[in-house]
Amino acid sequence: MNFESCGVLPRVLNDLEAAKTELATSGAVIFEPIDCTEAGTRAFAQEMFGDRLRALPEGARVFEGGEHDITRVQATNQKTTPCHTDGFAYGDLYPDFMLLSCVKESEVGGESILVDGYKVLEALATDANLSWAARALREREIDQTETGMQTSLSPICMDNGKGRTMVRRTLEQRPAEKSKDPEKDQQMIDLWRESIDAASRFAPQFKLLPGQVVVVDNYRLMHGRQPYEDLNRMLWRVWVWTVDCLNVPDMPLASDTRYATARG
């Protein structure tokens, strides 16, 4: 299976209309320059999405040690972050776009990686031996609930009913308790994860610099990053829900997990 064409290298643009077109076409774009503060990043999101916005919550700092991402229990700067979908603590109602703006980069390490989930799904579908998995990814409900967060029992690849396919790679995907064939479901999950990891090894790497923001279609692309050395590396993350999302969670929102805990 060839996943060499599944990586995405976002273009760097400084024209807003061109950036909107590029985002719609390739699923990601880097824009410069912006004010890379929390307020500045949210203000740019407002410019980027305009009246398409349905929710634009408070941003979250991204740095070693974390802040409000309450499931983090250990340092991560010396580890590769595998390509994943953001915001899955909100279950199926995860944000459809995300922004990362750079305050300070690490001179050594910290390169980002983007993998196009649509292309991974297409590669599976066109392989005679693996096409079953492409169908199963759209049909088989699995448990995608992050521990202690919002429940998600759904296919890995969903139709949002508005012309967008939602693909997801989370850290805790597993067969549902009521699965009729948990072994087959686990095989499907493993193949999906292995395919994304394979694609990430071929994907071009890029590093955000101060004054730059990357905007990512979180329904289509998965993102990861390389280990880094400078513990002062810091970015702002902003999650966005637009009119094209599945729905907006009926609960307080932030660009991290602080409000996404399950309620009894």
N, C-alpha and C positions, 0 to 999 in steps of 0.2 A: 504494500500500500504506500503510495507516494503522497506525502503531506507537505512537500516543499513549497507549494504555492498558497498555503493556508495562513502564512504570516502576513501581518500588515505593518508597513512603515508609513506612519502618518505624515502628510505634507505639512510644512510650516508655512502659514499664510498670515497676511496682515490686512486682508480685505474681508469684511464680515459676510457679505453676500457670497463671495467665493468660498468662504469657510462653510457656510450652510450647505452649499451644493456639494462640497467635498465630503462633509459628514454624511449626507444622504447617500452618496455614491459608494464610499469606501468604508463607512462605519466609524471613522475617526479622523480628527484633524488637530493639529497644533496651531494655536493662534498666539501672536505676539504683536506688540507688547500689551500686557495688562497690569493692573495693580494687583499683585499677588498677596493680598490680604484676604481675610475671610469675607469682609464686606465687598472688596473689589472683585473677588471670584463670583460671589452671588450676583453682583451687578452685571458682570459679563454674561452669566447664565440668563439673566433677564433680557439682555440685548440679543443673545443668541436665539432664544426660543420665543420671546415676546408673548403674544396672546395664546400661544400653544401651551403655556405653562398651566399645570393644575396644582403642583406643589413644589415649593422651593425652600426646603428647610435650612436650618442653621448648619453651617459647615463644621467640619471636624479636622483637627490637626492630625497629620500623618507624620509620625516621628518615632524613633526607637523608644520603647516602653509604653507607647500607646497613651490613650487618655480615657475615653469613654467606651471603647470596644471591650466590654467587660469579660469576654471569653478569653482574652489574651493572658497567658500565664507565664510566658518566658520570652527572653530576648530573641529577636528574629533577624537582626541585621546581618548575621553571619550565615543565614540560610537563604536559599532560593525560595521565593514565594511562587508556587505553581500557578499557572494560568487558571483563573476562576472568575465567576460572576460576582459582582458586588451587590450587597444589600440583601442577600438571601435570608437574613434573619427575619425579614418581613414576609417570608413564605412566597406564595405565588405573586404577591403584590409588590415585588421588588422594583426598584426604580428602573425606568427604561433608558435613562442616560446618566452618566457620571462625568464629573470634571475633576481634574487634579491640576492645581497650579503650584509652581515651584517657588519657594522662598529661598531655599539654599540647597544646592546639590552636593553630593559627595564627589570629591575629585576622583576617588577610586571606587568603582562599582556603582550599584544602584541603577543600572540600565533597565529600561522597561521593555516588555514584550507584549505584543498583541496577536491573538489567534482568532481567525474568522470562523466562528462556529458553523455558519451556513456552508462554508466551503468544506469543512470537515464532514458535515452531514452529507453533502453532495458526493464527496469521495467515497464514503461508505456505501451510498446508494448505488454507485456505478460499479462497485466491485461485486462480481457474481457470488463470491463466497461470504460477503458481509452485508449484502443488501437486506437480509432479514433484520439486522440490527438497526438499520436506518428506519425501517418500518416500525420496529418495536419501540424505538426511542420516541416515536410520536403516539404510540398506542398504550404502552404498558405504564400503569400508575405505580410509582415507587414512593418511598418515604424520603423527602428532601428537607425534613425539619432539622434546623440547627438546634442542638440541645438547649432546652429552656426557652426557645423562641417560638415564633408563630408557626403553626402546623401547616405542612405542605405535603399533600398526597396527590401527586399529579405526574404526568409524563415529563421526561427531561426536555422534550421539544414540544411546545404548545403553540396553538393558534390563538392569538389574543382577540380574534373576532373583528379586528380592524385592519387586516391586511399585513400584519407583522407576525413572524414566527419568533417565539421566545425560546432561545436555547440556554441551557444552564449547566454549569459545572460548579458544584459546591464541595465542601470538605466532608460532608456526611451523607452522601447519597447511598441508599441501601434498599433492599427489597422491603416492600410493605409487609406488615404482620399478616395480612390476609391474602398475600400473594398466592396465586394458584400454582406458580412454578418459580419459587425463589431462586433455584439454581440457575435457571435461564435468565432471570432478571439480573442476577449478580454477574453473569457472563456479559450481558448487555452493558451494565454499568462499567465493568472493568474495561471492556473494549472502547467505550466512549472516553474514559479517562486516559487510557493508554494512547488513543489516537490524538487527543489534545496535547498530551505530553510530547508525543513524537513531533507534532506540528510545531510546538514551542522550541524544540531543539533546532529546527531549521529557520525559525522566524528571525527577521532582522531585529537588532537591538538598537534602542535610541535612548538618549538621556535628556530629560527636561532640564532647562536652564532657567535661572531666575528671570522673571518677567514673561515666562511662557505658561500656557495652560493647554492641556490635552483634553479634548471632548470625545467621549466614547459612547457608541451605541451599546448599551449594556444588555440589550436583548440579543444582540448579534455577536459581539466580540467578547473574548475573555482576556484578562490582563494578568501579568505577573511581573516580577522584577528579580534582578540578580542581587546577590549579597553586596554589602557596601561597608566602608570603613568609617566614614565620618559620622559620629553619633549626633552631630548637629544638623544633619540632613533633615529638611522639613518641607512639607507640602500642605496645601489645604485641599480637602476633599469635599465636594458638594454633590449630593444626589438630587436628581431631577425626575419628577413625574410629569409627563405631558398628556395632551388630549389623546395620544395614541397608546397610552399604557393600558394594561388590563383593567386596573382600577387603582385608586389611591387608598391605602390603609386607613380605616376609620379609627385612628388613634394618633397620639402625638408623634411627630416625625422629627428625625435628625439625620445627619449624614453619617451615622454610626449606629451601634446596636443599643444605645442607652434606653430607648423607649420600646424596643421590639420584644421585650420579654413576654412570655405567655402569661395570661391572667386566668386565674381559676374562677 
